[in-house]
Structures are given as structure tokens and as C-alpha cells.
């Protein structure tokens, strides 16, 4: 275990190890709250950022995680059609309660509670993508096929 990691990032590192993914959490020198900031900090294409967005089911109130490529905008109607109900943007408190992370650092695994999860099929364009590591300053590399496995979601064209 890396003692230098913040507790949220250590939780993600432990979840990766438990899932058999050898990726290491990387601490960035700057906050990367947006896909563009993360891509700039890493020197990669913005599409290689796997952003984790939490929505709320409008009728059920359940948490819905959408992991999308950084260069794609989530089509909420497509998610609603798959889910069987409309979705709405989640409030920061809701995101933290269900994911265990603050907005800007939501990881694709290691959540506080199970969430319905959809993963953008366009991430397969890349051999490696980068996801949030539990804080706005941490990320980790992962192959899209491993991301699908560890996130436990349904692959979908989300844009």
C-alpha cells in the first residue's frame, strides 16, 4: 500500500488490486476536475479520459453511473431508454453518498453503494484510458476491457 495516497485514492488502489488490475494510482501536480484538465496534465487525447458521471433516476431515486469518453457528451435520453426511466443530474451530496467520492474524483470502482452502470463503447478506440483515482488530483491507466470488467456495467453507445 502506498502510504502517500489520500484515503479515497488508497480505496481505489485497493479495489484495483482486489480486481486483479495491476494499475497504479498516479498523483497529478494539478487538479483535474475536467476531462480536458486531466488530458492536458497527462499529455493524452481528451477521449482517453474515462469520466465517471453520477446521475439520479428521476422516478426511483437510484444512482446511475455513466463512464464516458472525455470527448463525448452523454445523451441522457439514451441512458433513460436503457434504464427505463428518465435521469437527472445528481447533487454533490448524492454523488458522495452513493459513490463515496467527491465530484471530480469519482472512480469507476470502489463505490460506497452499488450503482447501475453504463460504460461508453467508444472507449474501445484506445488501448489504454485513464480514470479518476478517487480525488481530483489522482488518476490511473486501464485497458477498456478491464474497465468494463471492474466497473461491472453494461457497454453502450452513450453519446
C-alpha positions in Angstrom: 0.0 0.0 0.0 1.2 3.5 -0.8 1.1 5.5 2.4 1.4 8.7 0.4 -2.1 8.3 -1.2 -5.1 10.0 0.3 -7.7 7.6 1.8 -10.0 8.0 -1.2 -7.2 7.2 -3.6 -6.0 4.3 -1.4 -9.5 2.9 -1.5 -9.4 2.9 -5.3 -5.8 1.4 -5.3 -7.1 -1.4 -3.0 -10.1 -2.0 -5.3 -7.9 -2.3 -8.3 -5.6 -4.8 -6.6 -8.6 -6.8 -5.4 -9.9 -6.9 -9.0 -6.6 -8.1 -10.3 -5.7 -4.9 -12.2 -2.0 -4.0 -11.8 -2.6 -0.3 -12.4 -1.1 2.2 -10.0 -2.7 5.4 -8.9 -0.8 8.5 -10.3 -0.9 11.8 -8.4 -1.1 14.7 -10.8 0.6 18.0 -10.0 -2.6 19.9 -10.7 -6.3 19.3 -10.1 -8.0 17.5 -13.0 -11.7 18.1 -12.4 -12.5 18.1 -16.1 -11.6 15.7 -18.8 -9.6 18.4 -20.6 -7.6 19.2 -17.5 -6.8 15.6 -17.0 -5.8 15.0 -20.6 -3.6 18.1 -20.6 -1.9 17.0 -17.4 -1.2 13.5 -18.8 -0.3 14.7 -22.4 -3.0 12.4 -24.0 -6.1 12.8 -26.1 -9.2 14.0 -24.2 -11.1 10.9 -25.5 -8.7 8.7 -23.4 -10.2 10.1 -20.2 -12.9 7.8 -18.8 -15.0 10.3 -16.9 -17.4 8.9 -14.3 -20.7 10.8 -14.0 -23.3 10.0 -11.5 -27.0 10.6 -12.3 -30.1 10.0 -10.3 -33.1 8.1 -11.6 -35.9 10.6 -11.7 -38.6 8.2 -10.5 -36.8 5.6 -8.5 -34.0 7.8 -7.0 -31.4 5.2 -7.7 -27.9 6.1 -8.5 -26.8 5.7 -12.1 -23.1 5.7 -13.1 -22.1 6.6 -16.7 -18.5 6.1 -17.6 -18.0 8.1 -20.8 -15.1 9.1 -23.0 -13.9 12.6 -22.2 -14.6 13.8 -25.8 -18.2 12.6 -25.7 -21.3 14.2 -24.3 -23.7 11.8 -22.6 -27.1 11.6 -24.3 -29.4 11.4 -21.3 -32.3 10.1 -23.5 -30.2 7.1 -24.5 -29.4 6.3 -20.8 -33.1 6.8 -19.9 -34.2 4.4 -22.6 -31.8 1.7 -21.3 -32.7 2.4 -17.7 -36.5 2.5 -18.2 -36.8 5.9 -16.5 -35.5 9.5 -17.1 -32.4 10.6 -15.3 -31.4 13.9 -13.7 -28.1 15.4 -12.7 -27.2 14.3 -9.2 -26.5 16.8 -6.4 -23.0 16.6 -4.9 -24.3 15.1 -1.6 -26.0 12.3 -3.6 -22.8 11.6 -5.6 -20.7 11.3 -2.4 -23.3 9.2 -0.6 -23.5 6.6 -3.4 -20.0 6.7 -4.8 -18.0 7.5 -1.8 -16.2 10.2 -3.8 -16.5 13.9 -4.4 -17.4 15.2 -7.8 -14.2 15.5 -9.9 -12.7 12.4 -8.3 -15.4 9.7 -8.8 -13.6 6.5 -9.7 -15.2 3.8 -11.8 -14.9 1.2 -9.0 -14.7 1.0 -5.2 -18.1 2.7 -4.6 -19.9 3.1 -1.3 -23.1 1.6 -2.7 -23.9 -0.4 -5.9 -24.9 1.7 -8.8 -26.5 0.8 -12.2 -23.5 1.4 -14.5 -23.2 2.1 -18.2 -19.8 2.2 -20.0 -19.3 4.1 -23.2 -18.4 1.7 -26.0 -16.3 4.4 -27.8 -13.6 3.9 -25.1 -12.6 0.8 -27.1 -11.0 3.2 -29.6 -8.0 3.2 -27.3 -5.7 0.5 -25.9 -5.5 2.5 -22.6 -7.7 5.0 -20.9 -7.3 7.0 -17.7 -9.9 7.2 -15.0 -10.2 9.2 -11.8 -8.4 7.7 -8.8 -10.7 8.9 -6.0 -9.6 12.5 -5.8 -9.4 15.4 -8.3 -5.6 15.0 -8.3 -5.4 11.3 -8.9 -5.9 9.0 -12.0 -5.0 5.6 -13.1 -4.5 3.8 -16.5 -6.6 0.9 -17.5 -7.5 -1.1 -20.7 -11.1 -0.5 -21.7 -11.8 -4.3 -21.5 -10.6 -4.2 -17.9 -12.6 -1.1 -17.2 -15.7 -2.9 -18.3 -14.9 -5.9 -16.1 -14.1 -4.0 -12.9 -17.0 -1.5 -13.3 -19.5 -4.3 -13.8 -21.7 -2.3 -16.1 -23.4 -2.5 -19.5 -21.5 -1.4 -22.5 -23.4 1.1 -24.6 -23.1 4.0 -27.1 -23.8 6.7 -24.5 -23.2 9.8 -26.8 
